[in-house]
């Protein structure tokens, strides 16, 4: 229904006062209709509170709710107390009297309620957002008193379950861009004009001054300031009858981007409501640069004579604006989602009978809309059961919502770049928003999806059937969960909820999304690898590790990149380490309780590991490892989560063995194993490149970080391990041995002896030599300044090999310290420590010894080798013995025979005892021998051993000739 259109005329030609009066009456009529609709949704007590708001702020009566002091700002503009108002006041406080000092200035300019109240979207749960406008220029103390009065009135209203929020407004400050009356820094960043747009189209006038904006024709919006000033200056309107918040000619581009970011934040938990507002922003932005806000469309329709209150409903106008935009662009799927969002926002279930005798105006209007949309009764019934939607339907709906939110996110980014609005928004805010959206909605392998962002109120199922299957295409086993009605047979039919290749991932998904709870009944079908005991144990472990619901995260959590915070290892879920014995019903028992090399067969009892990771953004992911190397792969995955030396603590670890065989033994061993490794790499005593040694399934395994990568080496014997430990290290690399490893090997006592002083720091600034005497000779382990282990065996002879070894090491140290001053620590001394090993039973003991570097008289001559580089980059050696030089270039391959002949001549009786090189110069070949162009003692010892072997072989051949 329409009446005649009104054009108040151009100011220069003289305004039509009659038309201004008609405009005033139209806005008041619309306001009265909205006010009536608002009040009709309140109960009697709530209505009393609402009606009393003008009286409460007009007066300061000690017995009335909200009273702070008589100095609190009061007197509402254009408000007069009559008998009805006094009667209303006495319903609240019997002693109420209206003692108003007439000379007291009006300090409250207006009271307005805005938002969804009075619209099709108002519900019993709708709160009241009230703008309380005060006289500009009030003191801070007066504003604080007024704010306290608002707080007390809100508390009083809550007793009737009426939620009221007051916003103190200084209209002059608002026009300058400041939104908060109490925060001096609150300006510029908020969406002031978009807020004003919402205010002008939704606000219901309660008392005080009317908005000046009503009286400025839509055609004059771009000249709002001049036009409104003329209205006042030429006395078409009394200044004390209106309040001015400003015009809406141009909304800055940055406000659309800022509002979009804010709505995307809110969409993570309330997607339907935010999706509507995001679509409205998109519709606005699509009009850029000639944007007509809905408030101007509303005012235009009032001026054009529109009297249909339903068509002027602010939420109906939001929907119509979105509908026009999406229809024009052919986005039918997005339009259907927008209709569902609108339907859920209105929250009037059309498939259910009305609550009262008559249908509400909101229901009648919604029925007309549903009819226009061609919605079937079955579709409406489905929507009305949203609170009971279960996982499959919720997952489908979430996918649509995520698609819509991702579209909005991309649109905002593109709009910001296109308009240059990126300058008006914080790069950090965009980053944080992206992280929040990623945490909530990103899909990636192993991540457990959160499918219910406020879609359904209860996803729990009374009964769940879990069934194992084999996929011939992928040649993988998998699991499917089926939902069943309580009390029905679980065999056969059922709605598939979720499938996964991982049983743990499936159970995590069901648990994390609330599909299963403590009352859910489970049935295992075609599931030979999982027992009810295993399932029950798994569910208990999950609940203890991650109780639901998770606490909400703060905004601060997303200012940093996500970090793993909690990890749980689930061992042997659906796998047995001894399947061949399980089939016979046999369980192997052993005194050896090391689960990583159990019994005399040294079996690894960990057949499978599921690692579950939760990070600082509350993302949960899982990955499964199977087979003999499952534990090693899992260890690598865990250690890569947090680099040693990064000053970041490793995630808290929980270990649970879900399998039924040897569960306690396995859990204890794996838990302790991880603790020792964490102590090694994160305890602060050992550097990140420490080599950690453990045994598993009869093999020796070493760990070492090379930069950010963890290197894992498997050695089939202790001899292979020792050979590997002899590799030169670019920096100090201590060795730490697992408490259950190498219990009968001297390496255990060697590493413990070196580390006993100060952990990894004890490995620097010294060379350690450990030796053990045997009837047939001697065995020695030399640990150089960087931790390399050089192992040598010496045949028995009349001369000890320790003196020439000590002399050689002193020569190497002397040469190295001249090249590398950083090797000298304490007073310029570089110590060489000797220890003698002895074996008592299966255990080794160690005793510090003093060994001279002076040679025996019989073998007093020295043998020195000097490395040279040939023209083809090959290393050749020159030898010096008893002041005699032997050129490797000259003698070629015969160099060792020639040197051997000379040595035999020097020895009495041509004795064939072993020869030891006492000095070695490799300085000319550094680049060929070391990647980092720095030699270590290990380089010297290895080449010394090679040269001695060749010379002694030559001497042996010469002796037998």
HUVENNOR-V399868 format. One record per backbone hydrogen bond with DSSP energy under -0.5 kcal/mol. NH is the residue of the N-H (numbers start at 0). CO is the residue of the C=O. E is the energy in kcal/mol with one decimal. If there is no record, write none. Layout:
NH,CO,E + NH,CO,E
//
This chain:
2,304,-2.6 + 5,302,-3.1 + 12,9,-0.7 + 13,9,-0.6 + 13,10,-1.4 + 15,7,-1.7 + 16,14,-0.9 + 19,15,-2.0 + 20,16,-2.2 + 21,17,-2.0 + 22,18,-2.6 + 23,19,-2.3 + 24,20,-2.3 + 25,21,-2.5 + 26,22,-2.5 + 27,23,-2.1 + 28,24,-2.4 + 29,25,-2.6 + 30,26,-2.6 + 31,27,-2.8 + 32,28,-2.2 + 33,29,-2.4 + 34,30,-2.7 + 35,31,-2.4 + 36,32,-2.1 + 37,33,-2.5 + 38,34,-2.6 + 39,35,-1.9 + 40,36,-0.7 + 40,37,-1.1 + 41,38,-1.4 + 46,42,-2.8 + 47,43,-1.9 + 48,44,-1.8 + 49,45,-2.5 + 50,46,-2.8 + 51,47,-1.5 + 52,48,-0.5 + 52,49,-1.4 + 55,51,-2.7 + 56,52,-1.9 + 57,53,-1.2 + 58,54,-1.5 + 61,59,-0.5 + 63,60,-1.9 + 66,63,-1.5 + 71,68,-1.1 + 74,57,-1.3 + 76,107,-2.6 + 78,75,-1.5 + 81,79,-0.5 + 85,81,-2.1 + 86,82,-2.5 + 87,83,-2.1 + 88,84,-2.4 + 89,85,-2.0 + 90,86,-1.1 + 90,87,-0.5 + 91,87,-0.7 + 91,88,-0.7 + 92,88,-2.7 + 95,92,-2.1 + 98,96,-1.3 + 99,97,-1.3 + 100,98,-0.5 + 101,99,-0.7 + 103,100,-1.7 + 106,73,-2.2 + 106,74,-0.8 + 107,74,-2.2 + 108,106,-0.6 + 108,132,-2.4 + 109,132,-1.5 + 110,206,-2.6 + 111,130,-1.9 + 112,203,-2.1 + 113,128,-2.7 + 118,115,-1.7 + 121,118,-1.7 + 125,122,-1.5 + 127,162,-3.0 + 128,113,-0.9 + 128,126,-0.6 + 129,127,-0.7 + 129,164,-3.3 + 130,111,-2.6 + 130,128,-0.5 + 131,129,-0.7 + 131,166,-2.2 + 132,109,-2.8 + 132,130,-0.7 + 133,131,-0.5 + 133,168,-2.1 + 134,106,-2.4 + 137,134,-1.1 + 142,138,-2.2 + 143,139,-2.5 + 144,140,-2.3 + 145,141,-2.2 + 146,142,-2.4 + 147,143,-2.2 + 148,144,-2.1 + 149,145,-2.1 + 150,146,-2.1 + 151,147,-2.2 + 152,148,-2.2 + 153,149,-2.5 + 154,150,-2.1 + 155,151,-2.1 + 156,152,-2.5 + 157,153,-1.8 + 158,154,-0.6 + 158,155,-1.0 + 159,156,-1.9 + 160,157,-1.9 + 161,156,-1.7 + 162,160,-0.7 + 163,161,-0.7 + 164,127,-3.4 + 166,129,-2.9 + 168,131,-2.6 + 170,168,-0.6 + 173,169,-2.8 + 174,170,-1.9 + 175,171,-1.1 + 176,172,-0.5 + 176,173,-1.5 + 177,172,-2.3 + 178,176,-0.5 + 178,185,-1.2 + 179,185,-0.8 + 180,167,-0.5 + 183,181,-0.6 + 185,182,-1.2 + 186,184,-1.6 + 187,176,-1.3 + 188,186,-1.1 + 191,189,-1.4 + 194,190,-2.0 + 195,191,-2.1 + 196,192,-2.4 + 197,193,-2.0 + 198,194,-2.4 + 199,195,-2.8 + 200,196,-1.5 + 201,197,-1.5 + 202,198,-2.9 + 203,112,-3.0 + 204,202,-0.5 + 205,110,-2.7 + 206,110,-1.4 + 208,108,-2.8 + 209,240,-2.2 + 211,242,-2.8 + 213,210,-1.3 + 214,211,-1.6 + 215,212,-1.3 + 216,214,-0.7 + 219,216,-2.0 + 220,217,-1.6 + 222,219,-1.0 + 223,220,-1.6 + 226,222,-2.6 + 227,223,-2.8 + 228,224,-2.0 + 229,225,-2.0 + 230,226,-2.0 + 231,227,-1.5 + 232,228,-3.2 + 233,229,-2.6 + 234,231,-1.3 + 235,230,-1.7 + 236,230,-1.7 + 240,237,-2.0 + 241,237,-0.6 + 241,238,-0.9 + 242,209,-2.2 + 244,242,-0.6 + 251,249,-0.6 + 254,251,-1.1 + 255,251,-0.9 + 255,252,-0.6 + 256,252,-1.6 + 257,253,-2.8 + 258,254,-2.7 + 259,255,-2.1 + 260,256,-2.3 + 261,257,-2.1 + 262,258,-2.4 + 263,259,-2.2 + 264,260,-2.1 + 265,261,-1.9 + 266,262,-2.0 + 267,263,-0.8 + 267,264,-1.0 + 268,265,-1.1 + 269,265,-2.4 + 270,452,-0.9 + 273,269,-1.8 + 274,270,-2.5 + 275,271,-1.5 + 276,272,-1.4 + 277,273,-2.8 + 278,274,-2.2 + 279,275,-2.0 + 280,276,-2.2 + 281,277,-2.3 + 282,278,-2.5 + 283,279,-2.5 + 284,280,-3.0 + 285,281,-2.1 + 286,282,-0.7 + 286,283,-1.5 + 287,284,-1.3 + 289,286,-1.6 + 290,288,-1.2 + 292,290,-0.6 + 295,292,-0.7 + 296,292,-1.7 + 297,293,-3.0 + 298,294,-2.4 + 299,295,-2.7 + 300,296,-2.1 + 301,297,-1.8 + 302,298,-2.5 + 303,299,-2.0 + 304,300,-0.5 + 304,301,-1.1 + 305,300,-2.9 + 306,0,-2.6 + 307,0,-0.8 + 308,306,-0.8 + 311,307,-1.3 + 312,309,-1.0 + 316,312,-2.3 + 317,313,-1.7 + 318,314,-2.4 + 319,315,-2.7 + 320,316,-2.3 + 321,317,-2.2 + 322,318,-3.2 + 323,319,-2.5 + 324,320,-1.8 + 325,321,-2.9 + 326,322,-2.6 + 327,323,-1.9 + 328,324,-1.1 + 329,326,-1.1 + 330,325,-2.2 + 331,329,-1.6 + 334,330,-2.1 + 335,331,-2.2 + 336,332,-1.9 + 337,333,-2.4 + 338,334,-2.2 + 339,335,-1.9 + 340,336,-2.6 + 341,337,-2.3 + 342,338,-2.7 + 343,339,-2.8 + 344,340,-2.0 + 345,341,-2.4 + 346,342,-2.2 + 347,342,-0.5 + 351,348,-1.1 + 363,359,-2.2 + 364,360,-2.0 + 365,361,-2.5 + 366,362,-2.6 + 367,363,-1.7 + 368,364,-1.9 + 369,365,-2.7 + 370,366,-2.0 + 371,367,-2.2 + 372,368,-2.2 + 373,370,-1.1 + 374,369,-2.2 + 379,375,-2.2 + 380,376,-2.6 + 381,377,-1.9 + 382,378,-2.2 + 383,379,-2.3 + 384,380,-0.7 + 384,381,-0.8 + 385,382,-1.6 + 387,384,-2.0 + 388,385,-1.6 + 393,389,-2.5 + 394,390,-3.0 + 395,391,-1.8 + 396,392,-2.2 + 397,393,-2.9 + 398,394,-2.0 + 399,395,-1.5 + 400,396,-2.4 + 401,397,-3.2 + 402,398,-2.1 + 403,399,-2.1 + 404,400,-2.8 + 405,401,-2.8 + 406,402,-2.1 + 407,403,-2.3 + 408,404,-2.5 + 409,405,-2.5 + 410,406,-2.5 + 411,407,-2.6 + 412,408,-2.1 + 413,409,-2.7 + 414,410,-2.8 + 415,411,-2.5 + 416,412,-2.1 + 417,413,-2.8 + 418,414,-2.5 + 419,415,-0.9 + 420,415,-1.1 + 421,415,-1.2 + 422,419,-1.3 + 423,420,-1.7 + 424,421,-0.9 + 429,425,-1.9 + 430,426,-2.1 + 431,427,-2.9 + 432,428,-2.6 + 433,429,-2.4 + 434,430,-2.1 + 435,431,-2.5 + 436,432,-2.7 + 437,433,-2.3 + 438,434,-2.8 + 439,435,-2.2 + 440,436,-2.9 + 441,436,-0.6 + 441,437,-1.8 + 446,443,-2.2 + 447,619,-3.6 + 448,446,-0.7 + 450,448,-0.7 + 453,451,-2.0 + 456,386,-0.8 + 457,386,-0.8 + 460,514,-2.7 + 462,483,-0.9 + 463,520,-3.1 + 464,481,-2.6 + 465,522,-2.9 + 466,464,-0.5 + 466,479,-2.5 + 467,524,-1.2 + 467,525,-0.6 + 468,477,-2.7 + 470,475,-3.0 + 471,469,-0.8 + 474,470,-1.7 + 475,470,-1.1 + 477,468,-2.5 + 478,499,-3.2 + 479,466,-2.3 + 480,497,-2.7 + 481,464,-2.9 + 482,494,-2.7 + 483,462,-2.3 + 487,484,-1.7 + 492,490,-0.7 + 494,482,-1.4 + 495,493,-0.6 + 496,480,-3.4 + 497,480,-1.0 + 499,478,-2.5 + 505,501,-1.9 + 506,502,-2.5 + 507,503,-2.9 + 508,504,-2.3 + 509,505,-2.3 + 510,506,-2.6 + 511,507,-3.6 + 512,508,-1.8 + 513,510,-1.6 + 514,509,-2.2 + 515,509,-1.4 + 519,516,-1.5 + 520,461,-2.5 + 522,463,-1.9 + 524,465,-3.2 + 524,522,-0.6 + 529,526,-1.0 + 534,530,-2.4 + 535,531,-2.6 + 536,532,-2.4 + 537,533,-2.3 + 538,534,-2.4 + 539,535,-2.1 + 540,536,-2.1 + 541,537,-2.3 + 542,538,-2.3 + 543,539,-2.4 + 544,540,-2.1 + 545,541,-2.7 + 556,553,-1.0 + 557,554,-1.3 + 558,555,-1.8 + 564,613,-2.8 + 565,613,-2.1 + 566,651,-3.2 + 567,611,-2.6 + 568,653,-3.1 + 569,567,-0.6 + 569,609,-2.8 + 570,568,-0.6 + 570,655,-2.8 + 571,607,-3.1 + 573,571,-0.7 + 574,571,-1.0 + 578,575,-0.6 + 580,577,-0.7 + 581,577,-2.1 + 582,578,-1.9 + 583,580,-0.6 + 584,580,-0.5 + 584,581,-1.1 + 585,580,-2.6 + 592,590,-1.0 + 594,592,-0.9 + 596,593,-1.6 + 597,602,-3.7 + 598,591,-1.0 + 601,598,-1.7 + 602,597,-2.6 + 604,594,-3.1 + 604,602,-0.7 + 606,604,-0.9 + 608,624,-2.8 + 609,569,-2.6 + 610,608,-0.6 + 610,622,-2.7 + 611,567,-2.8 + 611,609,-0.5 + 612,620,-3.1 + 613,565,-2.8 + 614,618,-2.1 + 615,562,-2.1 + 617,614,-2.1 + 620,612,-2.5 + 621,445,-2.0 + 622,610,-1.8 + 624,608,-2.9 + 626,606,-1.9 + 629,626,-1.9 + 632,628,-2.6 + 633,629,-2.3 + 634,630,-2.3 + 635,631,-2.4 + 636,632,-2.2 + 637,633,-2.5 + 638,634,-2.9 + 639,635,-1.9 + 640,637,-1.4 + 641,638,-0.9 + 645,642,-1.6 + 651,564,-2.2 + 653,566,-2.3 + 655,568,-2.8 + 657,570,-2.0 + 657,655,-0.7 + 658,570,-1.4 + 661,659,-0.5 + 662,659,-0.5 + 665,661,-2.5 + 666,662,-2.7 + 667,663,-2.4 + 668,664,-2.1 + 669,665,-2.6 + 670,666,-2.2 + 671,667,-2.4 + 672,668,-2.6 + 673,669,-2.4 + 674,670,-2.1 + 675,671,-2.3 + 676,672,-1.9 + 677,673,-2.9 + 678,674,-2.3 + 679,675,-1.9 + 680,676,-2.3 + 681,677,-2.8 + 682,678,-1.1 + 689,686,-1.5 + 690,733,-3.0 + 691,689,-0.6 + 691,702,-2.0 + 692,735,-2.6 + 693,700,-2.4 + 695,698,-2.4 + 696,595,-2.5 + 698,695,-1.7 + 699,714,-3.1 + 700,693,-3.2 + 701,712,-2.6 + 702,691,-2.2 + 703,710,-1.7 + 704,687,-0.8 + 705,703,-0.5 + 705,708,-3.2 + 706,704,-0.6 + 708,705,-1.5 + 710,703,-3.4 + 710,708,-0.6 + 712,701,-2.3 + 714,699,-3.5 + 720,716,-1.8 + 721,717,-2.5 + 722,718,-2.2 + 723,719,-2.2 + 724,720,-2.4 + 725,721,-0.7 + 725,722,-0.8 + 726,723,-1.7 + 732,785,-2.7 + 735,690,-2.8 + 737,692,-3.2 + 740,737,-1.8 + 744,741,-1.5 + 747,744,-1.5 + 748,744,-0.5 + 749,745,-2.2 + 750,746,-2.7 + 751,747,-1.8 + 752,748,-2.2 + 753,749,-2.0 + 754,750,-2.3 + 755,751,-1.4 + 756,753,-0.7 + 758,754,-2.6 + 759,684,-2.1 + 760,684,-0.6 + 760,757,-1.4 + 761,758,-1.3 + 762,759,-1.5 + 763,760,-1.3 + 766,830,-1.9 + 767,782,-2.4 + 768,832,-3.2 + 769,780,-2.8 + 770,834,-2.4 + 771,778,-2.6 + 773,776,-3.2 + 776,773,-0.8 + 777,793,-2.5 + 778,771,-2.5 + 779,791,-3.0 + 780,769,-3.2 + 781,789,-2.8 + 782,767,-3.3 + 782,780,-0.6 + 783,781,-0.7 + 783,787,-2.1 + 786,783,-1.6 + 788,724,-2.2 + 789,781,-2.9 + 789,787,-0.6 + 790,788,-0.6 + 791,779,-2.7 + 793,777,-3.6 + 795,775,-1.8 + 803,799,-0.6 + 804,800,-1.7 + 805,801,-2.9 + 806,802,-2.9 + 807,803,-2.4 + 808,804,-2.7 + 809,805,-2.4 + 810,806,-2.0 + 811,807,-2.4 + 812,808,-2.8 + 813,809,-2.5 + 814,810,-2.1 + 815,811,-3.0 + 816,812,-2.9 + 817,813,-1.1 + 818,814,-1.2 + 819,815,-2.9 + 820,818,-0.5 + 822,819,-1.7 + 823,820,-1.6 + 824,822,-0.6 + 824,828,-0.7 + 825,828,-0.6 + 826,824,-0.9 + 828,825,-2.1 + 830,764,-0.7 + 830,828,-0.6 + 832,766,-2.9 + 833,848,-0.7 + 834,768,-2.5 + 835,846,-3.2 + 836,770,-3.6 + 836,834,-0.5 + 837,844,-2.2 + 839,837,-0.5 + 839,842,-2.9 + 840,838,-0.6 + 842,839,-1.9 + 844,837,-3.3 + 846,835,-1.7 + 848,833,-2.9 + 850,848,-0.5 + 859,856,-1.3 + 863,879,-2.7 + 864,918,-2.1 + 865,877,-3.0 + 866,920,-3.2 + 867,875,-3.3 + 869,867,-0.5 + 869,873,-3.4 + 872,869,-1.6 + 875,867,-2.5 + 875,873,-0.5 + 877,865,-2.7 + 878,885,-2.4 + 879,863,-2.7 + 880,883,-2.7 + 881,861,-0.9 + 883,880,-1.2 + 885,878,-2.7 + 890,886,-2.6 + 891,887,-1.8 + 893,890,-1.9 + 894,891,-1.5 + 895,892,-0.5 + 897,893,-2.4 + 898,894,-2.4 + 899,895,-2.2 + 900,896,-2.2 + 901,897,-1.9 + 902,898,-2.1 + 903,899,-2.3 + 904,900,-1.7 + 905,901,-1.2 + 906,902,-1.1 + 909,906,-1.2 + 910,907,-1.2 + 917,862,-2.2 + 918,862,-1.4 + 920,864,-2.8 + 921,919,-0.6 + 924,921,-2.1 + 925,922,-0.7 + 927,924,-0.6 + 928,924,-1.6 + 929,925,-2.1 + 932,929,-1.0 + 938,935,-0.8 + 939,935,-1.3 + 940,936,-2.6 + 941,937,-2.4 + 942,938,-2.0 + 943,939,-2.6 + 944,940,-2.3 + 945,941,-2.1 + 946,942,-2.8 + 947,943,-2.7 + 948,944,-2.3 + 949,945,-2.0 + 950,946,-2.7 + 951,947,-3.0 + 952,948,-2.0 + 953,949,-2.2 + 954,950,-2.7 + 955,951,-2.4 + 956,952,-2.2 + 957,953,-2.6 + 958,954,-2.5 + 959,955,-1.7 + 960,956,-1.0
//
